[in-house]
């Protein structure tokens, strides 16, 4: 049976649990360290765009982060890291956290979100290849793994090179 997920923005009390989720979901501490570096960067961190999915028992099961990036000089958001504790994977915790983070970004007036991820996972949220918008990453990656989501297709979408926050190291 699939649990019912409660989503909300992170609070200061969640930081250790978020680190635990990232440490549990990935083979190294790289993503957990990246989250902490992004949180410490006032040019990248945006209040209200770090979301968690809680299991019925209150355990932080899933996590999704949106931070400021740019396409050339135009503001955009980068989605990631996203993580789910192994015991909750494939049960919707990650999707719940991502959907909540995207809804919060839309409510805050953002229009463009970029993600480097699995080509068969992110389209469910509306992502399409970024190249279709004239957006390209600063590194080589298969075209179908670099994706973009424009919330309002009536608004212009910037074209050019993605500039990630320094914490990403690219």
N, C-alpha and C positions, 0 to 999 in steps of 0.2 A: 504494500500500500504506500502511496506517495504522501509524504508529510505535507501539512499545510504550513507555508512559509510566511512569516511576518518579516517585512522589510522596513528599514529605517536608516537615516544617516548615522554615521559613526559618532560616538561620543568619546570623551577622554577615557572613560572606563572601558572602552572596547579595544584599546590599542594593543594590549598583550594578546587578546583573542584573535585579532586580525593578523598579528604576526604568526600566531600558531596555525591559522588557516593556511597562510602562504607557505610556512615551513612544511606543513603536512601535504600540501598539494604539489610541491615542486621538489626535485631531487637535491637542490642546494638552497642556500639562504639568499641567493641573488635577488629574487622577486621580493622577499620580505625586506631586504635591505633597500631595494629600490623604493618601496612604499614609504619607508621612513625618510629616505633622502628627498622624495617628492614632497612629503608633509613638511619638511624643513625649508623648502624653497618657496618663498612668498610670491615669486613670479609664476610658479606652476600650480601651487595649491589653491583650490577654490572651495571655500566653505560650502557644505551641503552636497558635495558631489562624490563623497566616499560613502558607499552604501553596503549594508550587511543584510544577510538573510538569516533569520533566527529559526532554529528548529522548535518544535512545540515545547521542549524542555528548557528553552532559553539559550541553548548552545549556539554560538556563532558558527553557522554551517557554510555560508557562502559570502563572497566579497567581490565588489566591483568598484573600480576607481576611475574617475575622469579627471584629467588634469589639463592645464592650458598648454597648448602647442600652437604652432602657426603654420599657415600655408603661405609661403613667402612672408609678407608682413601682416597678413590677415589672421585674426584670431580664430582658433578652432579648438577642439578638444581631442585628447588622446584617451581611448578606452584601454585600460590595462595598468597593472595586472588585475586579472580576474582569477579567483581561486575558490575551490570548494574542498572541504575536508574529505579525505578519501571515503569515509563511511557514509557520506551524504551524496557522493557523486552519482550522476545519472538519475537524480530524483527531482530536479527542477530548482535546486537552491541557487545555482549560478545564474540560471535564466531569470529567476525572481530578482536577484540583486542587480543584474544588468538592466532589466526592464525598469526597475525603480530608479536607478541612476540616470537612465536616458530620459525618463519622464521628468525628473528633477531638472535636468539640463534644459529641456524644452521649456519648462516653467520659468527658468531663470533667463530665458531669452536667447539661449545659444541656438545656433542653426546647423553647425557642422561638427560631426564626430568621426574620427578616424580610428581604425583598428587594424592591427596586424594579427591575423588569427586564422583559424580553420575555415576554409572556404565553404564547408558544408554546415557550419554551425551558425555563424553570424548573419547570414541572409534572413533568418527567421525574425530578426529585429528590424529588417529593412535595409541592411547594408548591401552595397553593390561594389564592384571593383572601382577603386579610386581613380584609376586611369580613365574611366568613363567621364569623370569630371575634370580631367586634365591635371590631376594631382598625382605626384610621384614621391616615393620615399627617398631618403638620402643613402640608400643601400640597395643591393640587388636582392630581390624577393620575387617569387612567382606572382604574376599579375592578380590571380584570383585570391591571394592571401592578404593583399593590401586593400582594405575596403573603406568606404565612406558612406555616411548616412547624413543626408540633408533633411532636416525636419520639415522645412517649408520650401517646396520646389519653386515657389513663386519668387523667392529671394535669390539674389545672385550667390553663386558658390565660387569661392576663389580658386584660382588655378596656380600651379607652381609646385615648388619643392616643400615638403614637410620639414619643419624645424621643431624638433623635440626639445623638452627641457634638458638641461645639462646632465641631470641625474641618469638619463638614459644612455649617456656615453656615446652618442652618435652625432 
